[in-house]
Amino acid sequence: MNSILRFEGVSFSYKNRMILNDASFSIQEREFVLLTGKSGSGKSTLLKLTYGAELPENGTLEAANITIPPKSKSDLIRLRRKIGIVFQEFRLLSDRTVAENLSFVLHAAGNAGSNANKKVNEALSEVGLIDKAKAMPDQLSGGETQRVAIARAIINDPVLLLADEPTGNLDPETTTEIFDLLKKINIKGTAVLIATHNYDFITKSKSKILFLENAKLTEMKR
């Protein structure tokens, strides 16, 4: 299998605080990986480095076969198309319907065309919300809002899906449903990296687990 994501000796600091120190790991095609650590340990920063919102100070970083920092604007556009992101905050546009929120992502990525409506419906069907296409964000439950955020993240058929604490504000039952949905997306072929502090799920998971503490990234041994 090919690497979808590769950190090699990557370091990053913020306001004189080391966030990542000589971090090395890789994620292969179709792999499902959990990233854990205490709040404030730098999990979100690692994800930001992956999609180019932050840039490494040292080391080699490649995501979806694109070097970060991207060498050109076209490389950055390709990177954003190939990586889907589920943010901690849902970031839905409050003045647009669910379907319009998804269409906006297609337009932003330059993928809007004659099949845009079809792609929106397919993404909503994938997360079980086709009946909410015309709903406004404030009409959705927390779990439904997160499902829309996931649909938005997969609408461009990414090779890598990043999820930053996707169940942080959800009840236990909905948390299980969201993790099951992310596993389903993974099984269909998308590599998934989830930053989470849900230790109950971590202890039950058979997936690779990365642990970030004191700027050091290690793979947890079972």
PAMI-683893 format. One record per residue: x, y, z of N, C-alpha, C, O in turn. Coordinates in steps of 0.001 Angstrom, whole numbers, plus 500000, padded with zeros to 6 digits. Example, Ala and Ser with C-alpha at 12.3 -4.5 7.8 and 13.67 -1.06 7.14 Angstrom:
BEGIN
513190494310507800512300495500507800513200496700507800514236496681508465;512850497750507080513670498940507140512900500030507870513409501138508039;
This chain:
BEGIN
500826498800500000500000500000500000500870501263500000501998501253500492;500325502348499441501016503623499418500667504441500652499585504298501223;501596505297501055501337506195502182500433507336501732500699507985500720;499369507577502485498495508714502246499007509925503018498830511070502601;499645509646504155500183510713504993501521510263505566501655509140506052;502524511166505503503844510809506024504475512010506734504719513048506119;504730511856508018505516512804508803506891512168509018506982511015509441;507941512902508731509295512390508951510138513471509622510581514418508972;510355513321510924511150514293511666510532515671511716511246516674511690;509203515736511787508507517025511739508495517685513121508177517051514128;508845518960513143508790519750514369507982521017514130507964521567513028;507314521467515190506505522687515107506359523280516498506097522560517461;506529524596516604506352525270517878505450526485517700505287527007516597;504868526922518815503971528082518797504242528922520042504146528437521170;504580530187519817504903531098520917505928530483521878505743530456523095;507009529996521279508130529412522024507779528122522764508551527655523601;506625527552522460506260526265523060506337525182521996505706525297520946;507099524139522257507226523044521298505941522214521302505539521684522337;505305522107520138504067521339519999504361519936519475503814518948519966;505239519867518465505693518588517914507207518620517836507792519592517358;507829517572518300509289517503518290509735516220517595509645515126518153;510223516381516356510785515248515610509765514115515457510070512952515723;508565514466515030507485513476514893507589512725513572507764513322512509;507478511401513663507524510555512472506443509478512565506361508752513556;505623509386511532504630508320511416504072508352510004504290509310509262;503354507307509639502712507293508327501346506630508435501093505824509331;500477506990507504499161506373507385499036505856505961499296506577504997;498640504617505847498545503988504535497130504132503955496191504510504656;497008503828502684495696503821502046494729502935502839495089501832503250;493519503417503047492431502676503697492666502409505184491925501641505798;493687503034505766493964502797507182493071503672508065492685504775507679;492752503159509255491938503856510248492813504067511481493253503103512108;493062505333511826494032505653512871493421506638513865492717507572513481;493704506410515149493261507311516203494457508079516745495538507517516926;494257509361517002495271510220517596494725510706518938493668511335518987;495432510419520010494939510806521322496012511517522141497184511555521767;495584512070523253496447512845524126495580513796524922494407513985524598;496133514391525946495366515306526783494946516547526009495539516879524982;493922517229526507493518518501525912494706519461525929495389519600526944;494943520116524801496063521036524703497383520396524343498411521072524309;497373519094524070498630518405523755499109518668522329500270518416522007;498218519176521475498634519489520106497978518643519032498430518649517887;496925517916519370496262517055518380495695517878517220495862517520516054;495030518973517550494450519814516497495538520418515616495368520549514404;496652520783516234497769521344515465498324520324514482498651520667513346;498432519082514912498914518038514000497988517921512787498460517765511661;496682517994513012495745517936511892495896519162510995495838519046509771;496089520325511591496275521547510803497522521456509928497521521928508791;498571520858510449499775520638509643499470519730508461500019519911507374;498596518754508674498277517778507632497583518425506435497815518028505293;496726519427506692496054520048505551496592521441505219495957522201504487;497757521766505758498456522972505327498019524258505981498419525334505536;497197524185507041496804525396507759497942525900508639498022527091508937;498820524988509053500082525329509712501201524663508921500974523658508247;502397525212509001503512524691508211504622524181509127504935524824510129;505218523043508800506280522480509640507524523359509638507855523985508631;508209523399510779509457524153510871510636523317510396511594523836509824;510549522009510643511602521080510230510963519778509796509819519485510143;511718518995509028511261517677508642510534517645507313510418518655506619;510047516461506974509344516227505710507904515840506008507637514986506853;506986516480505303505564516207505481504905516099504112504968517026503305;504274514958503862503548514742502615502155514219502929501993513305503737;501156514803502286499777514349502426499175514204501037499255515117500215;498576513051500785497959512778499478498945513021498340498582513559497293;500198512619498556501268512743497561501628514189497229502190514466496170;501302515108498137501629516519497949502501516966499122502146516755500282;503638517580498817504539518064499844503961519305500517503414520189499858;504091519354501853503646520522502613504876521207503211505660520556503901;505066522522502958504129523401502276504039523117500779505033522758500149;502836523279500210502659523046498775503561523971497962503819525111498349;504032523457496828504962524225496010504265525275495155504911526189494644;502948525148494997502214526100494166500775526192494651500328525375495456;500056527191494155498643527348494512497832526155494012496887525722494671;498200525628492849497474524483492303497665523247493189496744522446493352;498873523096493764499114521982494692498256522132495947497727521147496463;498121523360496434497286523605497617495829523272497328495145522686498167;495354523643496148493973523338495758493771521829495679492758521312496150;494734521119495082494639519656494993494646519016496369493927518047496613;495470519565497281495542519047498646494185519172499330493724518222499963;493541520328499212492264520565499867491147519714499262490164519401499934;491304519344497998490309518462497378490464517027497869489483516296498008;491711516634498128491983515236498471491827514929499956491795513765500355;491730515987500782491587515799502221490251516367502681489956517539502446;489444515538503336488199516000503933488424516295505409489171515582506079;487783517340505918488034517772507291486726517935508053485814518633507609;486651517282509204485544517483510137486105518271511313486857517733512124;485741519536511403486297520425512421485643520212513786484560519635513889;486323520689514832485734520643516172484431521431516207483422520950516721;484454522653515656483236523433515527482618523035514191483335522865513204;481315522887514149480675522351512950480911523232511721481057522724510609;480949524562511926481245525520510854480267525449509690480652525697508548;479022525119509957478013525176508905477580526626508697477564527413509643;477233526974507470476749528315507165475302528409507617474433527718507084;475040529267508604473724529293509251472608529803508354471435529528508610;472960530551507296471932531128506421471676530287505171471010530738504240;472212529055505154472023528169503993471493526823504451471759526376505567;470748526195503576470214524874503895471348523855503948472487524145503580;471011522664504413471981521574504458472556521315503064473772521220502899;471687521204502072472148520947500701473019522085500193474014521842499511;472661523324500516473438524469500063474803524520500741475774524970500132;474895524065501991476189523979502660477114523026501923478304523305501775;476579521908501462477390520931500730477752521448499339478872521252498869;476800522107498686477061522655497348478164523699497398478974523806496477;478187524470498482479202525508498643480605524906498607481521525480498018;480764523747499241482076523077499266482473522636497864483634522763497475;481516522121497108481805521717495729482267522914494902483239522812494154;481581524041495032481960525245494287483346525732494709484162526107493868;483603525724496020484894526205496524486057525363496003487161525868495797;485793524063495793486840523160495304486884523090493777487705522371493207;486005523833493125485958523814491665485378522549491098485644522197489949;484568521844491909483977520576491471482496520670491164481849519656490901;481951521882491194480531522028490888480323521879489382481056522469488589;479348521109489001479043520895487591477645520333487456476807520490488344;477407519685486352476072519155486091475664518064487073474476517793487243;476655517433487725476334516350488662476419516800490120476486515968491025;476417518121490349476560518642491714475418518164492605475654517711493725;474186518260492118473046517826492933473132516342493265472770515916494362;473616515564492302473770514130492534474789513875493634474570513026494498;475904514606493609476943514417494631476429514830496012476744514184497011;475638515903496067475059516331497343474150515242497895474232514895499073;473287514707497046472352513662497491473087512393497915472700511739498883;474149512048497185474928510861497541475596511024498901475611510095499708;476147512210499150476820512455500432475818512426501587476111511879502650;474645513009501381473625513002502429473075511594502662472772511220503795;472951510828501600472508509436501747473535508632502527473175507775503333;474801508903502293475888508189502979475798508359504495476119507441505250;475358509544504935475284509807506377473855509687506911473588510009508068;472944509224506062471570508968506499470724510204506702469842510217507562;470981511260505913470243512514506112469639513071504826469484514285504698;469303512224503892468755512714502633467461513497502866467129514394502091;466738513161503926465475513852504225465694515222504861464726515948505088;466928515589505151467231516885505776467855517871504786468386518901505201;467799517578503507468475518411502510468021519864502551468830520769502344;466737520101502814466201521468502792466133522101504172465658523228504314;466602521389505190466568521910506566467661522964506757468687522946506077;467420523873507689468434524848508077469244524274509243468728523451509999;470483524687509399471322524132510465470703524211511858470880523292512658;469980525293512165469415525414513504468216524496513741467661524462514839;467823523760512715466733522795512850467253521379513111466468520438513230;468561521234513197469175519917513351469579519657514796469884520587515542;469579518390515183470133517997516475471660518018516383472220518175515297;472330517860517528473790517835517518474340516705516670475296516898515919;473738515517516786474184514382515988473957514591514506474800514227513685;472811515182514156472518515460512745473484516498512190473944516385511053;473787517507512996474733518537512554476103517929512282476759518284511302;476534517016513145477823516366512925477787515499511672478782515423510952;476669514849511400476544514050510189476636514925508935477236514531507935;476036516109509003476151517041507875477608517461507691478097517556506566;478294517710508804479706518078508724480532516962508081481464517232507324;480191515727508381480888514593507772480553514493506283481431514237505460;479277514696505944478876514681504525479633515747503749480087515508502630;479765516912504343480516518000503706481978517599503501482584517952502490;482536516868504453483945516470504377484199515407503318485309515319502792;483187514595502992483413513496502033482862513795500651482982512961499753;482262514959500456481557515210499194482505515273497994482093515006496865;483773515625498234484749515670497134485536514369496986486579514336496333;485022513290497602485658511967497511487134512003497921488007511653497127;487413512424499150488806512535499596489456511171499775488783510162499984;490781511167499688491531509934499969491862509842501451492189508768501955;491775510990502160492057511040503591491017511913504264490763513038503835;490414511384505331489440512132506120490026512410507498490440511486508199;490062513684507888490524514098509204489321514499510042488451515229509567;489262514031511281488160514393512167488732514844513510489413514078514192;488452516090513881488994516677515100487947516629516210487002517418516210;488114515710517149487173515509518254485729515482517747484914516299518177;485399514556516837484075514570516204482919514230517127481759514410516755;483218513736518335482135513353519252482228514102520582481612513695521567;482993515189520614483270515880521866482046516368522616482042516388523847;480992516769521881479810517333522533478574516464522362477451516955522469;478771515181522100477643514303521816477427513305522948478359512972523680;476188512832523085475880511829524100476472510479523686476825510295522521;476585509533524624477249508248524328476648507486523150477386506917522346;475330507467523038474707506725521935475045507348520594475392506648519642;474941508671520524475261509362519268476744509256518960477135509164517797;477573509269520002479019509091519823479316507773519113480110507733518173;478681506705519561478875505397518933478428505422517480479089504845516617;477313506084517203476796506165515832477780506904514925477996506501513782;478374507984515432479317508762514621480591507960514350481092507965513225;481116507278515357482293506440515134481986505321514143482817505006513291;480808504721514245480418503664513304480336504212511883480711503533510927;479845505441511747479758506073510431481153506305509853481384506058508669;482076506777510681483441506997510207484121505687509820484899505648508867;483831504622510552484362503301510189483797502843508842484518502274508023;482511503095508622481865502726507364482512503446506189482746502850505138;482799504733506374483471505507505329484855504930505063485287504846503913;485544504536506117486869503931505991486809502613505223487638502359504349;485839501791505550485708500488504892485501500655503384485919499804502599;484863501740502990484618501991501563485865502508500831485849502681499613;486954502755501596488208503060500913488925504330501314490025504586500824;488336505143502197488973506391502603489794506180503870489296505629504852;491050506616503849491857506585505074491291507607506051490845508681505649;491313507263507345490702508130508358491682508345509509492290507399510010;491823509611509919492610509966511100491715510773512029491258511859511671;491466510243513226490575510880514190491349511319515418492003510505516069;491277512603515736491811513101516997490702513000518040489621513557517853;490963512296519129489915512063520121490495511850521504491610511350521656;489721512237522519490095511898523889489073510939524486489003510780525705;488281510302523630487283509324524094488006508015524424488156507142523568;488445507897525666489279506760526055488520505437526058489118504375525880;487214505499526259486421504272526208486490503659524814486660502450524659;486355504518523802486448504023522424487858503577522096488057502574521411;488839504327522588490241504004522304490601502624522838491258501840522153;490170502328524060490519501046524669489851499866523961490353498743524011;488724500123523306488010499053522614488446498895521158488192497865520534;489096499915520628489455499908519213490654498997518940491555498870519770;490647498378517783491764497546517342492637498281516325493543497699515729;492348499570516139493069500363515150494412500846515699494677500757516897;495249501358514799496494501994515224496149503222516063495241503980515720;496879503417517169496648504558518053497946505327518234498958504770518659;497907506614517909499041507498518112498789508326519365497677508805519586;499830508495520188499694509209521454500635510406521456501835510266521217;500076511589521729500860512828521728500940513387523145499918513689523762;502157513521523650502366514046524997503722514728525064504734514172524637;503731515944525609504981516698525757505742516791524440506963516640524394;504993517042523375505523517255522020506079515986521370506599516039520256;505973514855522054506459513601521504505295512742521021504310512554521734;505422512230519813504385511381519228504873509938519204505934509645518652;504100509041519801504456507630519834503248506787519441502106507238519529;503514505567519011502420504634518745502187503812520006503117503220520555;500942503782520455500624503057521684500711501570521460500213501054520459;501340500877522386501444499421522329500287498814523100499871499329524137;499774497711522575498624497043523231499126495942524163498324495264524806;
